[in-house]
């Protein structure tokens, strides 16, 4: 009876978790002008994500000119920053190219020098998404959805009375080759005048937008994120996993500079990532709505914030059904773990004394269960690179990743079945 109740409760929680982990519904073109609308963002997206537009292609030039013209029409001050850059931090041979970043600045009421009238006041905010795509796909999700969402965010901010401090929209170039545009921007401009950097990405074509990486000293920014985002999806464990994988984005460059910041992406529909099916039709517009609502919310929460207060202690955080973000300082982690172990030990002792529980049998049963379930794991670990996860049979993938293909999963399943 107790087992049935516990199983039912777990099933109900799993169902609630699945239902809650949805992006907000896309708003139509009739949404109020001061709000973000995925339908309006999609109008920009269909204009520029028609074909692949990798750096150096004619389509890349057309997309760049479209973005600069549109941001200007929306009221931003736009410059195209061009130059040669070498990225020495992302493997040998070093990626290198001539890049063209589109930088759109929405001037704040406080002017370029901030409220205190001094240069480099640190109050400006930097929003980043890359406009180049891979050569084999039109990049509607990666990273077109975020680029279009930034244009719509710019429009919504203008329509709702503007901002106090400058907001700079960086449509970066050459991310797919090794964060070249972000590297060039950082070298030429520096990041001193920015209180925070918000980077937006995609690793698929749908699902909720998840905060998966932060800068150091993240707790104050996590607090703002929790208050500003109506559907906060975040888990500090995700970043611990991510930073051990061989993945980089524009945010890698900003994080190394030590600036406060957040990196967010939607990750469902991974089969569309870096493929010819990364099209406007395939993109889940609800995900673009989530991108935009988070952008507008974060800009409003950070506008006028004291840059000195945006960094503090690192935090541990996780969301409950994408509605509430639980967070606490990382210094609480060990005491909380100690408390949990103490309570568990107390329960075991209490149960043993009442003869309701036999701790040694529980431990032995748990050990047998774990040995069974984890046996096939060595077959399935290690994708190497993201490309190797999506195309494990690609000849240049390292051997372990090729074992993650369908054949390997069948072998793993057979091996697991034989072990049972
Ligand atoms: Zn990307």
Boltz pocket constraint, residues with backbone or C-beta under 6 A from the ligand:
constraints:
  - pocket:
      binder: B
      contacts: [[A, 130], [A, 142], [A, 143], [A, 175], [A, 201], [A, 202]]
      max_distance: 6.0
